[in-house]
Amino acid sequence: MKQTGIQVIATNRQARHRYVLTDTYEAGIVLTGSEVKSLREAKVQLTDAWASIDAGEAWMHGMHIAAYSHSQLHSGHFAVRDRKLLLHRNQIDRIGMKLKVERLSLVPTKLYFLDGKVKVELAVGKGKNVGDKREDIKRRDSERDAARDIANARRRSD
């Protein structure tokens, strides 16, 4: 029986820390059978993955999909290889122009099953420098401290 809805396989939590993300796109991905079975076991790492537009085609680089636990040596797959992404032509052209003109990066943020098909969410983003990252950490810490102080004040008043 086919599963319906979205089942998240992996997320790239480092992407929001390393990049200022703007537009997102949903793309299909070309995989082999053992890769899909490994994804069902959630044996994937997106942290070092990135995407590019080469010769009018979209490609994912650096995504690590571990070997399927029940596969034999001859029927498995390479853990890290370039995988083709499936996008509409106008999306590829639009992303390609943004990457060239604005000097942006194409980063995978999420890998998931949508109605039984593997999809990857790609985001266009600009890399953060060290100062931006530190500001984000300071802002997050101050928000956390403020929320903690508010919660403590409410407990004391009750």
C-alpha positions as CSV (number, residue, x, y, z in Angstrom):
1,M,0.0,0.0,0.0
2,K,1.3,3.4,-0.9
3,Q,2.0,5.9,1.8
4,T,0.5,9.3,1.4
5,G,1.6,12.7,2.7
6,I,5.1,13.9,3.6
7,Q,7.6,11.8,5.5
8,V,10.7,13.7,6.3
9,I,13.9,11.6,5.8
10,A,16.6,14.1,6.7
11,T,17.0,17.9,7.2
12,N,20.1,20.0,6.7
13,R,20.1,22.0,9.9
14,Q,23.4,23.6,9.1
15,A,22.0,25.3,6.0
16,R,20.2,28.0,8.0
17,H,23.4,28.5,10.0
18,R,25.7,28.8,7.0
19,Y,23.4,30.6,4.5
20,V,20.8,33.3,4.3
21,L,18.1,31.3,2.4
22,T,15.6,32.9,0.1
23,D,13.7,31.0,-2.5
24,T,12.9,27.3,-2.2
25,Y,12.2,24.7,-4.9
26,E,10.9,21.1,-4.8
27,A,12.8,18.7,-7.0
28,G,12.7,15.0,-7.8
29,I,15.9,13.0,-7.7
30,V,17.1,10.1,-9.8
31,L,18.0,7.2,-7.6
32,T,18.7,3.5,-7.8
33,G,16.6,0.8,-6.0
34,S,19.1,0.2,-3.2
35,E,19.4,4.0,-2.6
36,V,15.6,4.3,-2.1
37,K,15.7,1.4,0.3
38,S,18.5,3.1,2.3
39,L,16.4,6.3,2.4
40,R,13.5,4.3,3.8
41,E,15.9,3.4,6.7
42,A,16.9,7.1,6.9
43,K,20.6,6.4,6.2
44,V,21.5,9.7,4.5
45,Q,23.6,12.8,5.3
46,L,22.8,16.2,3.8
47,T,25.2,18.3,5.7
48,D,27.9,18.5,3.1
49,A,25.6,18.3,0.1
50,W,25.2,21.1,-2.5
51,A,23.5,21.4,-5.9
52,S,24.5,23.1,-9.2
53,I,23.3,23.8,-12.6
54,D,25.6,22.3,-15.3
55,A,24.8,22.4,-19.0
56,G,21.1,23.0,-18.4
57,E,20.7,20.2,-15.9
58,A,20.5,20.3,-12.1
59,W,22.8,18.0,-10.1
60,M,23.2,17.2,-6.4
61,H,26.8,16.7,-5.2
62,G,28.1,15.4,-1.9
63,M,25.0,13.7,-0.5
64,H,26.0,10.5,1.3
65,I,23.5,7.6,1.2
66,A,24.8,4.6,3.1
67,A,24.6,1.1,1.7
68,Y,21.3,-0.7,2.2
69,S,21.6,-3.1,5.1
70,H,20.3,-6.2,3.1
71,S,22.0,-5.5,-0.2
72,Q,24.9,-7.7,-1.5
73,L,28.2,-6.2,-2.5
74,H,27.6,-6.4,-6.2
75,S,24.1,-5.0,-6.1
76,G,24.6,-1.9,-4.0
77,H,25.5,1.7,-4.9
78,F,28.2,4.2,-4.4
79,A,27.6,6.2,-1.2
80,V,28.6,9.5,-2.6
81,R,28.0,10.3,-6.2
82,D,26.5,13.0,-8.3
83,R,22.7,12.6,-8.6
84,K,20.5,14.2,-11.2
85,L,17.7,16.5,-10.0
86,L,14.4,16.7,-11.8
87,L,13.1,20.2,-12.3
88,H,11.1,22.0,-15.0
89,R,13.1,23.8,-17.6
90,N,11.9,27.2,-16.6
91,Q,12.9,26.5,-13.0
92,I,16.4,25.4,-14.0
93,D,16.8,28.5,-16.2
94,R,15.6,30.8,-13.4
95,I,17.8,29.2,-10.8
96,G,20.8,29.2,-13.1
97,M,20.5,32.9,-13.8
98,K,20.2,33.7,-10.0
99,L,23.3,31.6,-9.3
100,K,25.3,33.3,-12.1
101,V,24.2,36.9,-11.7
102,E,23.8,37.2,-7.9
103,R,26.6,34.8,-6.9
104,L,24.3,32.6,-4.8
105,S,24.4,29.0,-3.8
106,L,21.9,26.2,-4.2
107,V,21.6,24.2,-1.0
108,P,19.5,21.2,-0.2
109,T,17.5,21.8,3.0
110,K,15.2,18.8,3.3
111,L,14.9,15.3,1.9
112,Y,11.5,13.6,2.1
113,F,9.0,11.2,0.7
114,L,5.9,12.8,-0.9
115,D,3.3,10.2,-1.8
116,G,6.0,7.5,-2.1
117,K,8.4,9.5,-4.3
118,V,11.7,11.0,-3.0
119,K,11.8,14.8,-3.2
120,V,14.5,17.2,-2.2
121,E,13.8,20.8,-1.1
122,L,16.4,23.2,-2.5
123,A,17.0,26.7,-1.3
124,V,18.8,29.6,-3.0
125,G,21.0,31.3,-0.5
126,K,23.9,33.6,0.1
127,G,26.7,32.5,2.4
128,K,27.0,34.1,5.8
129,N,30.2,35.5,7.1
130,V,31.5,34.9,10.7
131,G,30.0,38.1,12.0
132,D,26.5,37.2,10.7
133,K,26.7,33.8,12.4
134,R,27.7,35.4,15.7
135,E,24.9,37.9,15.5
136,D,22.4,35.1,14.9
137,I,23.8,33.2,18.0
138,K,23.5,36.3,20.1
139,R,20.0,37.0,19.0
140,R,18.9,33.4,19.6
141,D,20.5,33.4,23.1
142,S,18.9,36.7,24.1
143,E,15.5,35.5,22.9
144,R,16.0,32.3,24.9
145,D,17.0,34.3,28.0
146,A,14.0,36.6,27.6
147,A,11.6,33.6,27.3
148,R,13.2,32.0,30.4
149,D,12.8,35.3,32.4
150,I,9.2,35.6,31.4
151,A,8.5,32.0,32.4
152,N,10.2,32.5,35.8
153,A,8.2,35.7,36.4
154,R,5.0,33.9,35.7
155,R,5.9,31.1,38.1
156,R,6.7,33.5,40.9
157,S,3.4,35.4,40.5
158,D,1.3,32.3,40.7
